[in-house]
Amino acid sequence: MGDFIGWLRQRLQGEHAVRACVLGVEPAGGDSVLLVLGEADPTGTADPPRIKARLNLAERSAIAEERGGSFDPTALVNRTVEIQLRTSLRQRFGRGAGVQAKVVGLITVGEIPIDVVLQREAVLQRLRLDDVPFGPKTWREPDDPYHVALIVSEHGDARRDVETSLQALEAAGLLRIHRIWAVFEGPSAERSLVAAMTEAEALHAEHGLSATLICRGGGPVSAFGPLNSWAVADKARRIPNLVCGLGHAATPRTALDEVASLSVATPTAAAVLIRDLVYRTAARASRALASFDDAVRDDIEKADRIALARAMAGFEEVVRLCLTEAETRLGIVGQEIERSLLSAIAGLAAAKADGGAHAHDPEASPNLPASNVVPEEEGVALVIEAGTGLVMTSAAQARQASHLMLQFLDGVVTVQVTPQSPTAH
């Protein structure tokens, strides 16, 4: 046993910088006090491990001089500290070996009272047990932010900071802010905040809020106590897209910060977040409109090309029909002209062959000149060479032609002349 005690003394004796929570201060006689130290990170257990460290008058004076003023050990209660301890193992009569510690220096003092941390952790632990989602994973970025609720003190810097950042969008009609006044400090703060969040829930049911901002300015840590309450945190987790902008950059996080979909350092940062959402929506809308214009332009050009092609095809069909009709009509006219010419030629030839026999007979052709009268005899009235239009007056001429037209009284017949070899006699 002696060797073991000696081993412990070697290990425990010396100076150590430790992080701990000051659970209390007890008088130790004279000007000395005992700091009751426990775990720096609270676990919520009923009986955490602790050690008492003596703080003498000399060390208190040195700490006061380092901190630039008076120093009261009771101000450390419920705060996390980094402290320099000199420890050793001592034998206590009737109680066995124990560790004794002496404070030789105070390095840092936490700003947040430990009871605030304990309260926040207890509320968050209770929320986790309910298995209801909260925090950043509940954030859903709105496609078109417009209706926004603002929970804020009616008189304060937080309201001014938010409105300054969003007033241009509100004036332009791009954003509608529903203002809900609330009390953040004092005995009525918790009830006021719960009522404000209930109103925000009703607005969300009516308008489908894009986001709800809850903002307050800075202040002492104790002033943020209502934001660590169970009632406020439980109500806050029911509000979609809740954005917290509380205090300033050095303000400790509250249970409300943990529950909110998004938490930023200041009210101004919360307003800027909403403003950026609107700007991103405008940019997306601009890109979509440009794409729509391009698509419409492409459709119009395509429709124009289709209409032009259809018009050209229709025009070509009309031209084709016109040409066909013209050719038909020209063929008819040509036939009529050909018949007229042949009739005239036949009349001239017949008049020449008749030797003017009917020149003085007025009954032969009362309406036409004698030279144009067509013979009324049955049979062939006229034989014409098809290629030259020469009127044949003898069989010898007809044999020399290849194609002939035979003009009858009731029409024209085309024939082909085939030479015959002379027959031997």
Residue pairs with C-beta under 8 A, 6 or more apart in sequence:
5 89
5 91
5 97
8 89
8 97
9 88
9 89
12 87
12 88
12 89
12 99
13 87
13 88
13 89
14 86
14 87
15 84
15 85
15 86
15 87
15 104
16 84
16 85
16 86
16 87
17 82
17 83
17 84
17 85
17 107
18 37
18 82
18 83
18 85
19 40
19 80
19 81
19 82
19 83
20 37
20 38
20 39
20 40
20 80
20 81
20 83
21 37
21 38
21 39
21 40
21 42
21 78
21 79
21 80
21 81
21 114
22 35
22 36
22 37
22 76
22 77
22 78
22 79
22 81
23 36
23 37
23 38
23 50
23 77
23 78
24 35
24 36
24 77
25 33
25 34
25 35
25 36
25 73
25 74
25 76
25 77
26 33
26 34
26 36
26 52
27 33
27 34
28 34
28 54
30 57
31 56
31 57
31 60
32 54
32 55
32 56
32 57
33 54
33 55
33 73
34 52
34 53
34 54
34 55
35 52
35 53
35 55
35 73
35 76
35 83
35 103
36 50
36 51
36 52
37 50
37 51
37 52
37 53
37 83
37 101
38 48
38 49
38 50
39 48
39 49
40 80
42 48
42 114
42 117
42 118
42 121
44 118
44 121
44 122
44 125
51 99
51 101
52 101
53 83
53 85
53 101
53 102
53 103
54 100
54 101
54 102
54 103
55 73
55 102
55 103
56 102
56 103
59 102
59 103
59 104
59 105
60 71
60 73
62 105
63 71
63 105
63 106
64 70
64 71
66 106
67 106
75 109
76 109
78 113
78 114
78 115
79 109
79 110
79 111
79 112
79 113
79 114
80 109
80 110
80 112
80 114
81 106
81 107
81 108
81 109
81 110
82 106
82 107
82 108
83 103
83 105
83 106
83 107
84 103
84 104
84 105
84 106
84 107
85 101
85 102
85 103
85 104
86 101
86 102
86 104
87 99
87 100
87 101
87 102
88 99
88 100
89 97
89 98
89 99
89 100
90 97
90 98
90 99
90 100
91 97
91 98
92 98
111 221
111 250
111 252
112 221
112 252
113 221
113 222
116 221
116 222
116 224
116 225
116 228
116 252
119 225
119 228
119 229
119 255
120 228
120 253
120 254
120 255
120 258
123 228
123 229
123 230
123 233
123 255
124 233
124 255
124 258
124 259
126 230
127 134
127 233
127 234
127 237
127 259
132 237
134 236
134 237
134 258
134 259
134 260
135 258
135 259
135 260
135 261
136 261
136 262
138 237
138 240
138 241
138 261
139 241
139 261
139 262
140 240
140 241
140 261
141 277
142 210
142 211
142 241
142 277
142 281
143 281
144 210
144 281
145 175
145 210
145 211
145 274
145 277
145 278
145 281
146 174
146 175
146 176
146 210
147 176
147 178
147 203
147 207
147 208
147 209
147 210
148 166
148 175
148 176
148 177
148 178
148 209
148 210
148 211
148 212
148 213
148 274
149 177
149 178
149 180
149 199
149 200
149 203
149 204
149 209
149 211
149 212
149 213
150 159
150 162
150 177
150 178
150 179
150 180
150 212
150 213
150 215
151 180
151 182
151 193
151 196
151 197
151 200
151 212
151 213
151 214
151 215
152 158
152 159
152 162
152 179
152 180
152 181
152 182
152 213
152 214
152 215
152 216
152 267
153 159
153 181
153 182
153 183
153 184
153 216
153 217
154 181
156 216
156 217
157 217
157 267
158 215
158 216
158 217
158 245
158 267
159 179
159 215
161 215
161 266
161 267
161 268
161 271
162 213
162 215
162 245
162 267
162 268
162 270
162 271
163 170
163 177
163 271
164 268
164 271
165 268
165 271
165 272
165 275
166 175
166 177
166 271
166 274
166 275
169 175
169 275
169 278
170 176
170 177
174 278
174 282
175 274
175 278
178 200
178 203
178 207
178 209
180 196
180 199
180 200
181 196
182 192
182 193
182 195
182 196
182 214
183 189
183 192
183 193
184 192
184 193
184 216
184 223
184 226
184 227
185 219
185 223
185 226
189 226
190 226
190 229
190 231
190 232
193 214
193 226
193 227
193 232
193 235
194 231
194 232
194 235
196 214
197 214
197 232
197 235
197 236
197 238
197 239
198 235
200 209
200 212
200 239
201 238
201 239
203 209
204 212
204 239
204 240
209 240
209 241
210 241
210 274
210 277
211 241
211 242
211 243
211 274
211 277
212 239
212 240
212 241
212 242
212 243
213 243
213 245
213 267
213 270
213 271
213 274
214 236
214 242
214 243
214 244
214 245
214 246
214 256
214 260
215 244
215 245
215 246
215 267
215 270
215 271
216 246
216 247
216 267
217 247
217 248
217 267
218 247
218 248
218 251
219 247
221 252
224 246
224 247
224 251
224 252
224 254
226 232
227 246
227 254
227 255
227 256
227 257
228 254
228 255
228 256
229 255
232 255
232 256
233 255
233 256
233 258
233 259
236 242
236 256
236 259
236 260
237 259
240 261
241 261
241 262
242 259
242 260
242 261
242 262
243 260
243 261
243 262
243 263
243 264
243 270
243 273
243 274
244 256
244 257
244 260
244 262
244 263
244 264
244 270
245 263
245 264
245 265
245 266
245 267
245 268
245 269
245 270
245 271
246 254
246 256
246 257
246 263
246 267
247 265
247 266
248 265
248 266
249 265
249 266
251 265
253 263
257 263
262 273
264 270
264 273
338 412
339 412
342 382
342 384
342 405
342 407
342 412
343 374
343 407
344 372
345 382
345 384
345 389
345 391
346 374
346 381
346 382
346 384
346 391
346 407
347 368
347 371
347 372
347 373
347 374
348 371
348 372
349 382
349 391
349 393
350 373
350 374
350 375
350 381
350 382
351 358
351 370
351 371
351 372
351 373
353 393
354 375
356 370
358 364
358 365
358 370
358 373
359 370
364 370
364 373
365 372
365 373
374 381
374 409
375 381
376 409
378 409
379 408
380 406
380 407
380 408
381 407
381 408
381 409
382 391
382 406
382 407
383 391
383 392
383 398
383 404
383 405
383 406
383 407
384 390
384 391
384 392
384 404
384 405
384 407
385 392
385 397
385 401
385 403
385 404
385 405
386 401
386 402
386 403
386 404
386 405
386 414
387 401
387 402
387 403
390 397
390 401
392 398
392 401
392 404
398 404
398 417
399 417
399 419
401 417
402 416
402 417
403 414
403 415
403 416
403 417
404 414
404 415
404 416
404 417
405 412
405 413
405 414
405 415
406 412
406 413
406 414
406 415
